[in-house]
Amino acid sequence: MGGVGFAVSGRRGDDPTQYPGKLTWYVVMTLMAAAMGGLIFGYDIGISGGVTSMAPFLEKFFPSVYHNQMDDTSTNQYCKFDSQILTLFTSSLYLAALVASFFASTMTKKFGRRKSMMFGGLIFLVGAIINAAAVHISMLIIGRVLLGIGVGFANQSVPLYLSEMSPYNYRGTFNVCFQLMITIGILVANLFNYFFAKIEGGWGWRLSLGLAGVPAIIIIISSFFLSDTPNSLVDRGRDEEAKTLLKRIRGVENIDAEFNDILAARNDARLVQNPWQNIFKSRCYRPQLVMSILIPFFQQLTGINVIMFYAPVLFKTIGFGSDASLMSAVITGVINVLATCVSIGFADRWGRRTLFLEGGVQMLIFQIAVAALIGAKFGVTGDVTELPKWFAIVVVICICFYVAGFAWSWGPLGWLYPSEIFSLEIRSAGQSVNVAVNMFFTFLVAQVFLGMLCTMKFGLFIFFAFFVVLMTLFCYFFMPETKNIPIEEMTRVWRDHWFWKRFMNDPNDPVNGAIKMNRIEQV
């Protein structure tokens, strides 16, 4: 197939070599189909806040919350929606995803990335059906748990699939498509909530929850037509099949340099008998482990999920009407999608580090602006009965700039960067750590946000801004650039880094020593 040629110098060993190949239509279609896995995660993020702001849903499943809101005549806008029961409905999914991610690691390594995606889609579909048909709170919880399992498997397997399948100098572009699908899922969910909330009879929430099955069906069908990655096939001993596939996805016959590097990575991997034990104990994996923990930690502590989960509730809290709050959530969803496209176009040109830093600065500026606006209008009491239209417009504009900063930096790159930095022997385990940390802090922020808003008032946005400062400084000093580095050559960025090289070049590390000896023997 025709395409754009690409090459790079440098590989395992001292002699420079090139990875010849083309950007084939086969690999483009394959990667876009796999990226659809992000839809299930995004749809759920977007749907939860809208459904929990629908009065018929609250009246049926959370009557105490519904009656408290109806009876609440207070003008304190900070505390109107503080309910741990209600937030548990939203956040419980992420606990299930956290646990599922560890099982997904084993399945992804043993059976391949494709089957893990398929399984996640099937479980998510069952959860969506149960939620749509729910007549009791127990059905909602069971459905949420199944949705969480599906999310855990998809978030484990899809980023790995995209990173391994992509040509190395297009890896950022295609991996960011996962985040693009997340943002599209959020936008579609917000649109559905806006229209379904208007359905007479109050059953629109069933459509909102049930249509989560559509992205699940998409990923299930896509998985039937996807091939597995060459890296995964080699890891499972199917070398000839992997070589044939590599020729097909690169569009050339001469794939020996890349294939030999994958084989060498597999041989290194076989020296690591217990990846879970080694990833935590071996110093040579310390840089990647730190990144896989801190990147999802900081990603969630940007405060983005305050906007994405509870956008309708948040806008309603700061004085918008019900329709206006849902429409404002749609507006931020559109900005989220458009800004993610910026990352698709420039992640491989400008580099990951540049986008991380710019996005951090932009988020910080507009978080402080939102805090100042809300603080000036609501003060510490939160008592306000009417907001001028100009105020609402300015708040939405500031939030849109904040969302845009996240959407072209920490949103997509928070999934891309951890998925490309691990060597083959610990890649599945490392991605599980990344997903587990992400899900834990997603759960934590979702669960405590409304209570924190009630307690901290407008200071909540300052709280998140503090972490944005920390993560931007962390990126500046400790994050090496990974653009245009082949995935099986990624260890060199750590060996050359001013800080991390002390861990990578430790001669007393038994795993590091064994891998070095193995490479010498191969040469």
MIBAVEX-534157 format. One record per residue (C-alpha): residue number from 0; residue in one letter; x, y negated, z negated. Coordinates in steps of 0.2 Angstrom, whole numbers, plus 5000, padded with zeros to 4 digits. Layout:
[rec NUM, a, [X, Y, Z]]
...
//
This chain:
[rec 0, m, [5000, 5000, 5000]]
[rec 1, g, [5006, 4982, 5003]]
[rec 2, g, [5010, 4970, 4990]]
[rec 3, v, [5023, 4958, 4982]]
[rec 4, g, [5040, 4965, 4979]]
[rec 5, f, [5049, 4964, 4962]]
[rec 6, a, [5065, 4968, 4955]]
[rec 7, v, [5076, 4966, 4939]]
[rec 8, s, [5094, 4969, 4934]]
[rec 9, g, [5099, 4978, 4919]]
[rec 10, r, [5094, 4994, 4911]]
[rec 11, r, [5100, 5007, 4899]]
[rec 12, g, [5119, 5008, 4901]]
[rec 13, d, [5132, 4996, 4908]]
[rec 14, d, [5129, 4997, 4926]]
[rec 15, p, [5115, 4985, 4933]]
[rec 16, t, [5102, 4993, 4943]]
[rec 17, q, [5085, 4987, 4950]]
[rec 18, y, [5067, 4993, 4948]]
[rec 19, p, [5061, 4992, 4966]]
[rec 20, g, [5042, 4991, 4969]]
[rec 21, k, [5026, 4982, 4975]]
[rec 22, l, [5011, 4976, 4966]]
[rec 23, t, [4999, 4988, 4974]]
[rec 24, w, [4980, 4987, 4975]]
[rec 25, y, [4979, 5004, 4966]]
[rec 26, v, [4988, 4997, 4950]]
[rec 27, v, [4978, 4981, 4951]]
[rec 28, m, [4961, 4990, 4951]]
[rec 29, t, [4967, 5003, 4938]]
[rec 30, l, [4973, 4989, 4926]]
[rec 31, m, [4957, 4979, 4928]]
[rec 32, a, [4946, 4994, 4925]]
[rec 33, a, [4956, 4998, 4909]]
[rec 34, a, [4955, 4980, 4903]]
[rec 35, m, [4936, 4982, 4903]]
[rec 36, g, [4939, 4990, 4886]]
[rec 37, g, [4940, 4973, 4879]]
[rec 38, l, [4922, 4970, 4882]]
[rec 39, i, [4916, 4981, 4868]]
[rec 40, f, [4926, 4972, 4855]]
[rec 41, g, [4922, 4954, 4862]]
[rec 42, y, [4903, 4958, 4863]]
[rec 43, d, [4902, 4964, 4845]]
[rec 44, i, [4912, 4948, 4839]]
[rec 45, g, [4900, 4937, 4848]]
[rec 46, i, [4883, 4946, 4845]]
[rec 47, s, [4885, 4947, 4826]]
[rec 48, g, [4884, 4929, 4821]]
[rec 49, g, [4869, 4926, 4833]]
[rec 50, v, [4859, 4941, 4827]]
[rec 51, t, [4862, 4936, 4808]]
[rec 52, s, [4855, 4919, 4812]]
[rec 53, m, [4839, 4926, 4819]]
[rec 54, a, [4825, 4925, 4806]]
[rec 55, p, [4815, 4941, 4812]]
[rec 56, f, [4831, 4951, 4810]]
[rec 57, l, [4835, 4944, 4792]]
[rec 58, e, [4817, 4946, 4787]]
[rec 59, k, [4817, 4965, 4792]]
[rec 60, f, [4834, 4970, 4785]]
[rec 61, f, [4839, 4957, 4773]]
[rec 62, p, [4823, 4950, 4766]]
[rec 63, s, [4831, 4943, 4750]]
[rec 64, v, [4843, 4932, 4761]]
[rec 65, y, [4828, 4927, 4772]]
[rec 66, h, [4818, 4921, 4757]]
[rec 67, n, [4832, 4913, 4749]]
[rec 68, q, [4835, 4903, 4765]]
[rec 69, m, [4817, 4899, 4767]]
[rec 70, d, [4815, 4893, 4749]]
[rec 71, d, [4831, 4883, 4748]]
[rec 72, t, [4827, 4865, 4749]]
[rec 73, s, [4845, 4860, 4745]]
[rec 74, t, [4854, 4848, 4756]]
[rec 75, n, [4871, 4856, 4752]]
[rec 76, q, [4876, 4861, 4770]]
[rec 77, y, [4891, 4871, 4763]]
[rec 78, c, [4882, 4884, 4754]]
[rec 79, k, [4866, 4887, 4763]]
[rec 80, f, [4871, 4904, 4771]]
[rec 81, d, [4883, 4911, 4757]]
[rec 82, s, [4878, 4929, 4756]]
[rec 83, q, [4889, 4944, 4753]]
[rec 84, i, [4876, 4956, 4759]]
[rec 85, l, [4874, 4947, 4775]]
[rec 86, t, [4893, 4946, 4779]]
[rec 87, l, [4895, 4964, 4774]]
[rec 88, f, [4884, 4969, 4789]]
[rec 89, t, [4896, 4959, 4801]]
[rec 90, s, [4913, 4964, 4792]]
[rec 91, s, [4909, 4983, 4789]]
[rec 92, l, [4913, 4987, 4807]]
[rec 93, y, [4931, 4982, 4805]]
[rec 94, l, [4934, 4993, 4790]]
[rec 95, a, [4929, 5007, 4801]]
[rec 96, a, [4940, 5001, 4815]]
[rec 97, l, [4955, 5000, 4803]]
[rec 98, v, [4953, 5019, 4797]]
[rec 99, a, [4949, 5024, 4815]]
[rec 100, s, [4965, 5016, 4822]]
[rec 101, f, [4976, 5029, 4812]]
[rec 102, f, [4967, 5044, 4820]]
[rec 103, a, [4967, 5035, 4837]]
[rec 104, s, [4986, 5035, 4836]]
[rec 105, t, [4988, 5054, 4835]]
[rec 106, m, [4975, 5056, 4849]]
[rec 107, t, [4983, 5043, 4860]]
[rec 108, k, [5000, 5051, 4858]]
[rec 109, k, [4994, 5069, 4860]]
[rec 110, f, [4980, 5068, 4873]]
[rec 111, g, [4985, 5052, 4882]]
[rec 112, r, [4979, 5034, 4883]]
[rec 113, r, [4964, 5037, 4895]]
[rec 114, k, [4955, 5050, 4884]]
[rec 115, s, [4957, 5039, 4869]]
[rec 116, m, [4948, 5025, 4879]]
[rec 117, m, [4935, 5037, 4884]]
[rec 118, f, [4932, 5043, 4867]]
[rec 119, g, [4931, 5026, 4860]]
[rec 120, g, [4918, 5021, 4873]]
[rec 121, l, [4907, 5036, 4869]]
[rec 122, i, [4907, 5033, 4850]]
[rec 123, f, [4903, 5014, 4853]]
[rec 124, l, [4888, 5019, 4865]]
[rec 125, v, [4881, 5030, 4851]]
[rec 126, g, [4883, 5016, 4838]]
[rec 127, a, [4874, 5003, 4850]]
[rec 128, i, [4859, 5015, 4853]]
[rec 129, i, [4857, 5018, 4834]]
[rec 130, n, [4858, 4999, 4830]]
[rec 131, a, [4845, 4995, 4843]]
[rec 132, a, [4833, 5008, 4837]]
[rec 133, a, [4836, 5004, 4818]]
[rec 134, v, [4821, 5004, 4807]]
[rec 135, h, [4831, 5004, 4790]]
[rec 136, i, [4847, 4996, 4784]]
[rec 137, s, [4855, 5013, 4783]]
[rec 138, m, [4853, 5015, 4802]]
[rec 139, l, [4862, 4998, 4804]]
[rec 140, i, [4876, 5003, 4793]]
[rec 141, i, [4879, 5020, 4802]]
[rec 142, g, [4878, 5011, 4819]]
[rec 143, r, [4891, 4998, 4813]]
[rec 144, v, [4903, 5012, 4807]]
[rec 145, l, [4902, 5021, 4824]]
[rec 146, l, [4904, 5004, 4833]]
[rec 147, g, [4920, 5002, 4822]]
[rec 148, i, [4927, 5019, 4827]]
[rec 149, g, [4924, 5014, 4845]]
[rec 150, v, [4933, 4997, 4843]]
[rec 151, g, [4947, 5006, 4834]]
[rec 152, f, [4951, 5018, 4848]]
[rec 153, a, [4949, 5005, 4862]]
[rec 154, n, [4960, 4992, 4853]]
[rec 155, q, [4973, 5006, 4850]]
[rec 156, s, [4974, 5013, 4868]]
[rec 157, v, [4969, 4999, 4880]]
[rec 158, p, [4984, 4987, 4876]]
[rec 159, l, [4996, 5002, 4877]]
[rec 160, y, [4989, 5007, 4894]]
[rec 161, l, [4990, 4990, 4901]]
[rec 162, s, [5008, 4987, 4895]]
[rec 163, e, [5014, 5004, 4901]]
[rec 164, m, [5005, 5004, 4918]]
[rec 165, s, [5010, 4986, 4923]]
[rec 166, p, [5025, 4981, 4933]]
[rec 167, y, [5036, 4974, 4920]]
[rec 168, n, [5036, 4956, 4927]]
[rec 169, y, [5017, 4956, 4928]]
[rec 170, r, [5015, 4964, 4911]]
[rec 171, g, [5009, 4948, 4903]]
[rec 172, t, [4997, 4944, 4917]]
[rec 173, f, [4988, 4961, 4916]]
[rec 174, n, [4989, 4963, 4897]]
[rec 175, v, [4981, 4946, 4895]]
[rec 176, c, [4966, 4953, 4905]]
[rec 177, f, [4961, 4963, 4889]]
[rec 178, q, [4959, 4947, 4880]]
[rec 179, l, [4950, 4939, 4895]]
[rec 180, m, [4937, 4954, 4893]]
[rec 181, i, [4936, 4950, 4875]]
[rec 182, t, [4931, 4932, 4878]]
[rec 183, i, [4919, 4937, 4892]]
[rec 184, g, [4911, 4949, 4880]]
[rec 185, i, [4909, 4935, 4867]]
[rec 186, l, [4902, 4923, 4880]]
[rec 187, v, [4889, 4936, 4886]]
[rec 188, a, [4884, 4940, 4869]]
[rec 189, n, [4881, 4921, 4865]]
[rec 190, l, [4871, 4919, 4880]]
[rec 191, f, [4860, 4934, 4876]]
[rec 192, n, [4858, 4928, 4858]]
[rec 193, y, [4852, 4911, 4865]]
[rec 194, f, [4839, 4918, 4876]]
[rec 195, f, [4834, 4934, 4866]]
[rec 196, a, [4831, 4923, 4850]]
[rec 197, k, [4816, 4915, 4860]]
[rec 198, i, [4807, 4931, 4864]]
[rec 199, e, [4790, 4931, 4856]]
[rec 200, g, [4787, 4945, 4843]]
[rec 201, g, [4804, 4943, 4836]]
[rec 202, w, [4812, 4959, 4843]]
[rec 203, g, [4825, 4950, 4853]]
[rec 204, w, [4838, 4956, 4841]]
[rec 205, r, [4836, 4974, 4847]]
[rec 206, l, [4841, 4969, 4864]]
[rec 207, s, [4856, 4960, 4858]]
[rec 208, l, [4862, 4975, 4848]]
[rec 209, g, [4857, 4988, 4861]]
[rec 210, l, [4865, 4979, 4876]]
[rec 211, a, [4882, 4983, 4867]]
[rec 212, g, [4880, 5000, 4876]]
[rec 213, v, [4883, 4992, 4893]]
[rec 214, p, [4901, 4988, 4891]]
[rec 215, a, [4903, 5005, 4882]]
[rec 216, i, [4896, 5013, 4898]]
[rec 217, i, [4908, 5003, 4909]]
[rec 218, i, [4923, 5009, 4900]]
[rec 219, i, [4917, 5027, 4899]]
[rec 220, i, [4914, 5027, 4918]]
[rec 221, s, [4931, 5018, 4921]]
[rec 222, s, [4940, 5031, 4911]]
[rec 223, f, [4934, 5045, 4923]]
[rec 224, f, [4943, 5037, 4937]]
[rec 225, l, [4959, 5031, 4928]]
[rec 226, s, [4975, 5040, 4929]]
[rec 227, d, [4986, 5041, 4913]]
[rec 228, t, [5002, 5031, 4912]]
[rec 229, p, [5019, 5038, 4918]]
[rec 230, n, [5026, 5035, 4900]]
[rec 231, s, [5012, 5045, 4892]]
[rec 232, l, [5014, 5060, 4905]]
[rec 233, v, [5032, 5061, 4902]]
[rec 234, d, [5030, 5060, 4883]]
[rec 235, r, [5019, 5075, 4885]]
[rec 236, g, [5031, 5085, 4896]]
[rec 237, r, [5022, 5082, 4913]]
[rec 238, d, [5037, 5075, 4922]]
[rec 239, e, [5033, 5079, 4940]]
[rec 240, e, [5016, 5073, 4938]]
[rec 241, a, [5023, 5057, 4930]]
[rec 242, k, [5035, 5055, 4945]]
[rec 243, t, [5022, 5057, 4958]]
[rec 244, l, [5011, 5044, 4949]]
[rec 245, l, [5025, 5032, 4947]]
[rec 246, k, [5028, 5032, 4966]]
[rec 247, r, [5010, 5029, 4969]]
[rec 248, i, [5008, 5014, 4957]]
[rec 249, r, [5024, 5006, 4962]]
[rec 250, g, [5021, 5009, 4981]]
[rec 251, v, [5039, 5015, 4985]]
[rec 252, e, [5048, 5031, 4985]]
[rec 253, n, [5064, 5025, 4976]]
[rec 254, i, [5058, 5025, 4958]]
[rec 255, d, [5073, 5034, 4951]]
[rec 256, a, [5079, 5020, 4940]]
[rec 257, e, [5063, 5017, 4931]]
[rec 258, f, [5059, 5035, 4930]]
[rec 259, n, [5076, 5039, 4922]]
[rec 260, d, [5074, 5026, 4909]]
[rec 261, i, [5057, 5033, 4905]]
[rec 262, l, [5065, 5051, 4903]]
[rec 263, a, [5079, 5043, 4892]]
[rec 264, a, [5066, 5035, 4881]]
[rec 265, r, [5057, 5052, 4880]]
[rec 266, n, [5073, 5060, 4875]]
[rec 267, d, [5076, 5047, 4862]]
[rec 268, a, [5058, 5050, 4856]]
[rec 269, r, [5061, 5068, 4853]]
[rec 270, l, [5075, 5064, 4840]]
[rec 271, v, [5061, 5055, 4830]]
[rec 272, q, [5051, 5070, 4822]]
[rec 273, n, [5040, 5059, 4811]]
[rec 274, p, [5037, 5042, 4819]]
[rec 275, w, [5026, 5036, 4804]]
[rec 276, q, [5040, 5040, 4792]]
[rec 277, n, [5053, 5032, 4803]]
[rec 278, i, [5044, 5016, 4807]]
[rec 279, f, [5043, 5011, 4789]]
[rec 280, k, [5060, 5018, 4783]]
[rec 281, s, [5072, 5016, 4798]]
[rec 282, r, [5080, 4999, 4799]]
[rec 283, c, [5081, 4999, 4817]]
[rec 284, y, [5062, 4998, 4818]]
[rec 285, r, [5061, 4984, 4806]]
[rec 286, p, [5060, 4970, 4818]]
[rec 287, q, [5045, 4978, 4828]]
[rec 288, l, [5037, 4983, 4811]]
[rec 289, v, [5038, 4965, 4805]]
[rec 290, m, [5030, 4958, 4821]]
[rec 291, s, [5016, 4971, 4821]]
[rec 292, i, [5011, 4966, 4804]]
[rec 293, l, [5014, 4947, 4805]]
[rec 294, i, [5007, 4944, 4822]]
[rec 295, p, [4989, 4951, 4818]]
[rec 296, f, [4990, 4943, 4801]]
[rec 297, f, [4993, 4926, 4808]]
[rec 298, q, [4981, 4929, 4822]]
[rec 299, q, [4967, 4931, 4810]]
[rec 300, l, [4973, 4917, 4798]]
[rec 301, t, [4972, 4904, 4812]]
[rec 302, g, [4953, 4904, 4807]]
[rec 303, i, [4947, 4908, 4824]]
[rec 304, n, [4935, 4921, 4818]]
[rec 305, v, [4927, 4908, 4808]]
[rec 306, i, [4922, 4901, 4824]]
[rec 307, m, [4919, 4917, 4834]]
[rec 308, f, [4909, 4927, 4821]]
[rec 309, y, [4899, 4913, 4814]]
[rec 310, a, [4898, 4899, 4827]]
[rec 311, p, [4879, 4898, 4827]]
[rec 312, v, [4879, 4899, 4808]]
[rec 313, l, [4893, 4886, 4807]]
[rec 314, f, [4885, 4874, 4819]]
[rec 315, k, [4869, 4876, 4810]]
[rec 316, t, [4878, 4872, 4794]]
[rec 317, i, [4885, 4856, 4800]]
[rec 318, g, [4868, 4850, 4805]]
[rec 319, f, [4863, 4857, 4822]]
[rec 320, g, [4846, 4864, 4825]]
[rec 321, s, [4844, 4883, 4828]]
[rec 322, d, [4844, 4881, 4847]]
[rec 323, a, [4858, 4868, 4847]]
[rec 324, s, [4869, 4879, 4836]]
[rec 325, l, [4867, 4894, 4848]]
[rec 326, m, [4870, 4883, 4863]]
[rec 327, s, [4886, 4876, 4855]]
[rec 328, a, [4892, 4893, 4852]]
[rec 329, v, [4889, 4896, 4871]]
[rec 330, i, [4900, 4881, 4875]]
[rec 331, t, [4914, 4887, 4865]]
[rec 332, g, [4913, 4904, 4873]]
[rec 333, v, [4915, 4896, 4890]]
[rec 334, i, [4930, 4887, 4884]]
[rec 335, n, [4937, 4903, 4877]]
[rec 336, v, [4935, 4912, 4894]]
[rec 337, l, [4943, 4897, 4904]]
[rec 338, a, [4957, 4894, 4893]]
[rec 339, t, [4962, 4913, 4893]]
[rec 340, c, [4964, 4912, 4912]]
[rec 341, v, [4978, 4899, 4908]]
[rec 342, s, [4987, 4913, 4899]]
[rec 343, i, [4984, 4925, 4913]]
[rec 344, g, [4993, 4913, 4925]]
[rec 345, f, [5007, 4908, 4914]]
[rec 346, a, [5012, 4921, 4902]]
[rec 347, d, [5024, 4928, 4914]]
[rec 348, r, [5030, 4911, 4920]]
[rec 349, w, [5032, 4901, 4904]]
[rec 350, g, [5035, 4916, 4893]]
[rec 351, r, [5026, 4922, 4877]]
[rec 352, r, [5036, 4911, 4865]]
[rec 353, t, [5032, 4895, 4874]]
[rec 354, l, [5013, 4898, 4873]]
[rec 355, f, [5014, 4904, 4855]]
[rec 356, l, [5022, 4888, 4850]]
[rec 357, e, [5011, 4876, 4861]]
[rec 358, g, [4995, 4885, 4855]]
[rec 359, g, [5000, 4883, 4837]]
[rec 360, v, [5003, 4865, 4838]]
[rec 361, q, [4987, 4862, 4847]]
[rec 362, m, [4977, 4872, 4835]]
[rec 363, l, [4984, 4863, 4820]]
[rec 364, i, [4980, 4846, 4827]]
[rec 365, f, [4962, 4850, 4830]]
[rec 366, q, [4959, 4860, 4814]]
[rec 367, i, [4965, 4844, 4804]]
[rec 368, a, [4953, 4834, 4815]]
[rec 369, v, [4938, 4845, 4811]]
[rec 370, a, [4942, 4845, 4793]]
[rec 371, a, [4943, 4826, 4793]]
[rec 372, l, [4927, 4824, 4802]]
[rec 373, i, [4917, 4836, 4791]]
[rec 374, g, [4925, 4829, 4775]]
[rec 375, a, [4921, 4811, 4780]]
[rec 376, k, [4903, 4816, 4783]]
[rec 377, f, [4899, 4829, 4770]]
[rec 378, g, [4912, 4824, 4757]]
[rec 379, v, [4913, 4837, 4743]]
[rec 380, t, [4895, 4838, 4739]]
[rec 381, g, [4889, 4844, 4756]]
[rec 382, d, [4873, 4834, 4754]]
[rec 383, v, [4867, 4826, 4771]]
[rec 384, t, [4850, 4826, 4779]]
[rec 385, e, [4854, 4819, 4796]]
[rec 386, l, [4869, 4819, 4807]]
[rec 387, p, [4871, 4807, 4822]]
[rec 388, k, [4872, 4814, 4839]]
[rec 389, w, [4889, 4807, 4842]]
[rec 390, f, [4896, 4816, 4827]]
[rec 391, a, [4890, 4833, 4833]]
[rec 392, i, [4897, 4830, 4850]]
[rec 393, v, [4914, 4825, 4843]]
[rec 394, v, [4914, 4840, 4832]]
[rec 395, v, [4910, 4852, 4846]]
[rec 396, i, [4924, 4844, 4857]]
[rec 397, c, [4937, 4846, 4843]]
[rec 398, i, [4932, 4864, 4841]]
[rec 399, c, [4933, 4867, 4860]]
[rec 400, f, [4951, 4860, 4860]]
[rec 401, y, [4955, 4871, 4845]]
[rec 402, v, [4947, 4887, 4854]]
[rec 403, a, [4957, 4883, 4870]]
[rec 404, g, [4973, 4882, 4860]]
[rec 405, f, [4970, 4899, 4853]]
[rec 406, a, [4963, 4906, 4869]]
[rec 407, w, [4979, 4904, 4879]]
[rec 408, s, [4991, 4908, 4865]]
[rec 409, w, [4988, 4918, 4850]]
[rec 410, g, [4972, 4926, 4856]]
[rec 411, p, [4979, 4936, 4871]]
[rec 412, l, [4997, 4936, 4866]]
[rec 413, g, [4993, 4943, 4849]]
[rec 414, w, [4988, 4959, 4858]]
[rec 415, l, [5001, 4958, 4872]]
[rec 416, y, [5017, 4955, 4861]]
[rec 417, p, [5015, 4970, 4849]]
[rec 418, s, [5010, 4982, 4863]]
[rec 419, e, [5026, 4979, 4873]]
[rec 420, i, [5039, 4978, 4859]]
[rec 421, f, [5039, 4996, 4853]]
[rec 422, s, [5050, 5010, 4860]]
[rec 423, l, [5042, 5026, 4866]]
[rec 424, e, [5045, 5036, 4850]]
[rec 425, i, [5035, 5025, 4839]]
[rec 426, r, [5024, 5016, 4851]]
[rec 427, s, [5007, 5024, 4846]]
[rec 428, a, [5011, 5022, 4828]]
[rec 429, g, [5017, 5004, 4830]]
[rec 430, q, [5001, 5000, 4839]]
[rec 431, s, [4990, 5008, 4825]]
[rec 432, v, [4999, 4997, 4812]]
[rec 433, n, [4995, 4982, 4823]]
[rec 434, v, [4977, 4987, 4825]]
[rec 435, a, [4975, 4991, 4807]]
[rec 436, v, [4982, 4975, 4801]]
[rec 437, n, [4971, 4965, 4813]]
[rec 438, m, [4955, 4974, 4808]]
[rec 439, f, [4959, 4972, 4789]]
[rec 440, f, [4961, 4954, 4790]]
[rec 441, t, [4947, 4952, 4802]]
[rec 442, f, [4936, 4961, 4789]]
[rec 443, l, [4943, 4950, 4775]]
[rec 444, v, [4940, 4934, 4784]]
[rec 445, a, [4923, 4939, 4790]]
[rec 446, q, [4918, 4945, 4772]]
[rec 447, v, [4924, 4930, 4762]]
[rec 448, f, [4922, 4915, 4775]]
[rec 449, l, [4904, 4909, 4769]]
[rec 450, g, [4909, 4910, 4751]]
[rec 451, m, [4925, 4901, 4754]]
[rec 452, l, [4916, 4888, 4764]]
[rec 453, c, [4904, 4886, 4749]]
[rec 454, t, [4919, 4884, 4737]]
[rec 455, m, [4932, 4875, 4747]]
[rec 456, k, [4921, 4864, 4757]]
[rec 457, f, [4930, 4855, 4772]]
[rec 458, g, [4946, 4861, 4763]]
[rec 459, l, [4943, 4878, 4771]]
[rec 460, f, [4950, 4871, 4788]]
[rec 461, i, [4965, 4864, 4779]]
[rec 462, f, [4968, 4881, 4772]]
[rec 463, f, [4968, 4889, 4789]]
[rec 464, a, [4979, 4875, 4795]]
[rec 465, f, [4992, 4879, 4782]]
[rec 466, f, [4994, 4897, 4790]]
[rec 467, v, [4995, 4889, 4807]]
[rec 468, v, [5010, 4879, 4802]]
[rec 469, l, [5018, 4895, 4795]]
[rec 470, m, [5015, 4905, 4810]]
[rec 471, t, [5022, 4892, 4822]]
[rec 472, l, [5038, 4890, 4811]]
[rec 473, f, [5039, 4909, 4811]]
[rec 474, c, [5038, 4910, 4830]]
[rec 475, y, [5051, 4896, 4832]]
[rec 476, f, [5064, 4905, 4822]]
[rec 477, f, [5061, 4923, 4823]]
[rec 478, m, [5052, 4928, 4839]]
[rec 479, p, [5063, 4933, 4854]]
[rec 480, e, [5056, 4931, 4872]]
[rec 481, t, [5050, 4947, 4880]]
[rec 482, k, [5045, 4941, 4898]]
[rec 483, n, [5052, 4950, 4912]]
[rec 484, i, [5060, 4964, 4901]]
[rec 485, p, [5055, 4982, 4906]]
[rec 486, i, [5046, 4990, 4892]]
[rec 487, e, [5058, 5004, 4890]]
[rec 488, e, [5072, 4991, 4889]]
[rec 489, m, [5064, 4981, 4875]]
[rec 490, t, [5077, 4985, 4862]]
[rec 491, r, [5090, 4974, 4869]]
[rec 492, v, [5080, 4958, 4865]]
[rec 493, w, [5081, 4963, 4846]]
[rec 494, r, [5100, 4968, 4848]]
[rec 495, d, [5104, 4950, 4855]]
[rec 496, h, [5093, 4940, 4843]]
[rec 497, w, [5103, 4930, 4830]]
[rec 498, f, [5093, 4937, 4815]]
[rec 499, w, [5086, 4954, 4820]]
[rec 500, k, [5103, 4961, 4827]]
[rec 501, r, [5108, 4965, 4810]]
[rec 502, f, [5095, 4979, 4809]]
[rec 503, m, [5097, 4985, 4826]]
[rec 504, n, [5116, 4987, 4825]]
[rec 505, d, [5116, 4995, 4808]]
[rec 506, p, [5128, 5011, 4809]]
[rec 507, n, [5122, 5018, 4793]]
[rec 508, d, [5104, 5020, 4800]]
[rec 509, p, [5102, 5039, 4804]]
[rec 510, v, [5089, 5036, 4817]]
[rec 511, n, [5099, 5022, 4825]]
[rec 512, g, [5115, 5033, 4825]]
[rec 513, a, [5106, 5048, 4832]]
[rec 514, i, [5098, 5038, 4847]]
[rec 515, k, [5115, 5030, 4850]]
[rec 516, m, [5124, 5047, 4850]]
[rec 517, n, [5110, 5054, 4862]]
[rec 518, r, [5113, 5040, 4874]]
[rec 519, i, [5132, 5043, 4874]]
[rec 520, e, [5129, 5061, 4878]]
[rec 521, q, [5118, 5057, 4892]]
[rec 522, v, [5130, 5046, 4900]]
//
